[in-house]
């Protein structure tokens, strides 16, 4: 199912699109339209952060259940942290595997060189001329 079908924006699955629109409208009323358009980009403030501030101040936004949205954001953040930890674990495991393969490759290369040298010595001992010269 697409993000738009659930009422969430594409870029952020944390806060529903309706809530974002209402919060943006609230910011416009409080700060003026021009500042509202640049506020999130300039300050880097997330909608979740805005929701948490509004909850602390007991502000009521018409048509938005801030507690529900805030709780949902917290749950998604916890899930996100778990996924990041799992990704980190998988990368560590992958790096370990790559390191093991590189070491194995190095051992094989050394063994190959040793066997080539041994083969050359046997050929010299038997008097067989090497085709390379």
C-alpha positions as a LaTeX table, in Angstrom:
\begin{tabular}{lrrr}
\hline
Residue & $x$ (\AA) & $y$ (\AA) & $z$ (\AA) \\
\hline
Unk1 & 0.00 & 0.00 & 0.00 \\
Unk2 & 1.32 & 3.42 & $-0.88$ \\
Unk3 & 2.16 & 5.99 & 1.75 \\
Unk4 & $-0.43$ & 8.42 & 0.34 \\
Unk5 & $-3.16$ & 5.78 & 0.70 \\
Unk6 & $-2.52$ & 5.65 & 4.45 \\
Unk7 & $-2.59$ & 9.44 & 4.74 \\
Unk8 & 1.16 & 9.76 & 5.34 \\
Unk9 & 3.55 & 11.82 & 3.28 \\
Unk10 & 6.17 & 10.03 & 1.19 \\
Unk11 & 9.18 & 11.56 & 2.94 \\
Unk12 & 8.13 & 10.86 & 6.53 \\
Unk13 & 6.03 & 7.96 & 7.70 \\
Unk14 & 6.05 & 9.29 & 11.25 \\
Unk15 & 3.35 & 11.96 & 11.19 \\
Unk16 & 0.21 & 11.78 & 9.07 \\
Unk17 & $-0.14$ & 14.26 & 6.22 \\
Unk18 & $-3.25$ & 15.82 & 7.80 \\
Unk19 & $-1.35$ & 16.43 & 11.04 \\
Unk20 & 1.58 & 17.97 & 9.17 \\
Unk21 & $-0.76$ & 20.27 & 7.27 \\
Unk22 & $-2.47$ & 21.37 & 10.49 \\
Unk23 & 0.85 & 21.89 & 12.28 \\
Unk24 & 2.18 & 23.89 & 9.33 \\
Unk25 & $-0.98$ & 25.99 & 9.44 \\
Unk26 & $-0.48$ & 26.52 & 13.20 \\
Unk27 & 3.14 & 27.60 & 12.60 \\
Unk28 & 1.94 & 30.05 & 9.90 \\
Unk29 & $-0.53$ & 31.60 & 12.34 \\
Unk30 & 2.08 & 31.88 & 15.11 \\
Unk31 & 5.08 & 33.01 & 13.06 \\
Unk32 & 3.81 & 34.49 & 9.81 \\
Unk33 & 3.62 & 32.80 & 6.42 \\
Unk34 & 7.13 & 33.56 & 5.12 \\
Unk35 & 8.85 & 32.32 & 8.27 \\
Unk36 & 6.64 & 29.22 & 8.38 \\
Unk37 & 7.83 & 28.15 & 4.97 \\
Unk38 & 11.49 & 28.26 & 6.02 \\
Unk39 & 11.20 & 27.31 & 9.71 \\
Unk40 & 11.59 & 23.53 & 9.46 \\
Unk41 & 14.41 & 23.76 & 6.91 \\
Unk42 & 16.30 & 26.43 & 8.82 \\
Unk43 & 15.94 & 24.98 & 12.31 \\
Unk44 & 15.76 & 21.35 & 11.26 \\
Unk45 & 12.91 & 20.78 & 13.68 \\
Unk46 & 10.93 & 17.58 & 13.17 \\
Unk47 & 7.18 & 17.35 & 13.39 \\
Unk48 & 7.62 & 14.94 & 16.29 \\
Unk49 & 9.62 & 17.61 & 18.14 \\
Unk50 & 6.87 & 20.15 & 17.48 \\
Unk51 & 4.22 & 17.68 & 18.69 \\
Unk52 & 6.17 & 16.99 & 21.90 \\
Unk53 & 6.49 & 20.74 & 22.60 \\
Unk54 & 2.77 & 21.26 & 22.02 \\
Unk55 & 1.94 & 18.33 & 24.33 \\
Unk56 & 4.15 & 19.77 & 27.09 \\
Unk57 & 2.37 & 23.12 & 26.78 \\
Unk58 & $-1.05$ & 21.39 & 26.66 \\
Unk59 & $-1.87$ & 23.13 & 23.37 \\
Unk60 & $-4.94$ & 21.79 & 21.58 \\
Unk61 & $-4.77$ & 21.67 & 17.79 \\
Unk62 & $-8.21$ & 21.34 & 16.25 \\
Unk63 & $-8.63$ & 18.06 & 14.37 \\
Unk64 & $-5.37$ & 16.54 & 15.60 \\
Unk65 & $-4.94$ & 13.96 & 18.35 \\
Unk66 & $-1.46$ & 15.03 & 19.47 \\
Unk67 & $-1.13$ & 12.26 & 22.06 \\
Unk68 & $-1.93$ & 9.58 & 19.49 \\
Unk69 & 0.48 & 11.10 & 16.95 \\
Unk70 & 3.19 & 11.53 & 19.60 \\
Unk71 & 2.80 & 7.95 & 20.80 \\
Unk72 & 2.97 & 6.67 & 17.22 \\
Unk73 & 6.14 & 8.69 & 16.62 \\
Unk74 & 7.77 & 7.24 & 19.74 \\
Unk75 & 6.87 & 3.68 & 18.70 \\
Unk76 & 8.33 & 4.24 & 15.24 \\
Unk77 & 11.50 & 5.74 & 16.72 \\
Unk78 & 11.96 & 2.65 & 18.91 \\
Unk79 & 11.39 & 0.38 & 15.90 \\
Unk80 & 13.82 & 2.51 & 13.86 \\
Unk81 & 16.51 & 2.16 & 16.56 \\
Unk82 & 16.03 & $-1.63$ & 16.56 \\
Unk83 & 16.35 & $-1.76$ & 12.78 \\
Unk84 & 19.47 & 0.42 & 12.84 \\
Unk85 & 21.03 & $-1.90$ & 15.44 \\
Unk86 & 20.17 & $-4.92$ & 13.30 \\
Unk87 & 21.69 & $-3.26$ & 10.21 \\
Unk88 & 24.85 & $-2.43$ & 12.18 \\
Unk89 & 25.06 & $-6.04$ & 13.38 \\
Unk90 & 24.61 & $-7.34$ & 9.83 \\
Unk91 & 27.30 & $-4.96$ & 8.49 \\
Unk92 & 29.68 & $-6.13$ & 11.22 \\
Unk93 & 28.97 & $-9.74$ & 10.33 \\
Unk94 & 29.44 & $-8.97$ & 6.63 \\
Unk95 & 32.75 & $-7.18$ & 7.30 \\
Unk96 & 33.92 & $-10.13$ & 9.40 \\
Unk97 & 33.03 & $-12.52$ & 6.55 \\
Unk98 & 34.84 & $-10.32$ & 4.01 \\
Unk99 & 37.91 & $-10.20$ & 6.27 \\
Unk100 & 37.87 & $-13.98$ & 6.61 \\
Unk101 & 37.58 & $-14.39$ & 2.85 \\
Unk102 & 40.45 & $-11.98$ & 2.24 \\
Unk103 & 42.64 & $-13.86$ & 4.72 \\
Unk104 & 41.70 & $-17.16$ & 3.09 \\
Unk105 & 42.49 & $-15.68$ & $-0.34$ \\
Unk106 & 45.86 & $-14.44$ & 0.93 \\
Unk107 & 46.69 & $-17.92$ & 2.29 \\
Unk108 & 45.68 & $-19.51$ & $-1.02$ \\
Unk109 & 47.81 & $-17.00$ & $-2.94$ \\
Unk110 & 50.84 & $-17.76$ & $-0.76$ \\
Unk111 & 50.24 & $-21.52$ & $-1.13$ \\
Unk112 & 49.92 & $-21.10$ & $-4.90$ \\
Unk113 & 53.22 & $-19.19$ & $-5.06$ \\
Unk114 & 54.89 & $-21.87$ & $-2.96$ \\
Unk115 & 53.59 & $-24.67$ & $-5.19$ \\
Unk116 & 54.67 & $-22.83$ & $-8.36$ \\
Unk117 & 58.17 & $-22.40$ & $-6.93$ \\
Unk118 & 58.25 & $-26.07$ & $-5.89$ \\
Unk119 & 57.07 & $-27.11$ & $-9.37$ \\
Unk120 & 59.77 & $-24.95$ & $-10.99$ \\
Unk121 & 62.41 & $-26.57$ & $-8.78$ \\
Unk122 & 61.23 & $-30.07$ & $-9.74$ \\
Unk123 & 61.31 & $-29.16$ & $-13.42$ \\
Unk124 & 64.86 & $-27.81$ & $-13.05$ \\
Unk125 & 65.91 & $-30.98$ & $-11.22$ \\
Unk126 & 64.43 & $-33.14$ & $-13.99$ \\
Unk127 & 65.99 & $-30.94$ & $-16.69$ \\
Unk128 & 62.67 & $-29.94$ & $-18.26$ \\
Unk129 & 62.98 & $-26.51$ & $-19.86$ \\
Unk130 & 60.43 & $-23.93$ & $-18.82$ \\
Unk131 & 58.46 & $-22.72$ & $-21.87$ \\
Unk132 & 58.56 & $-19.12$ & $-20.63$ \\
Unk133 & 62.33 & $-19.05$ & $-20.86$ \\
\hline
\end{tabular}
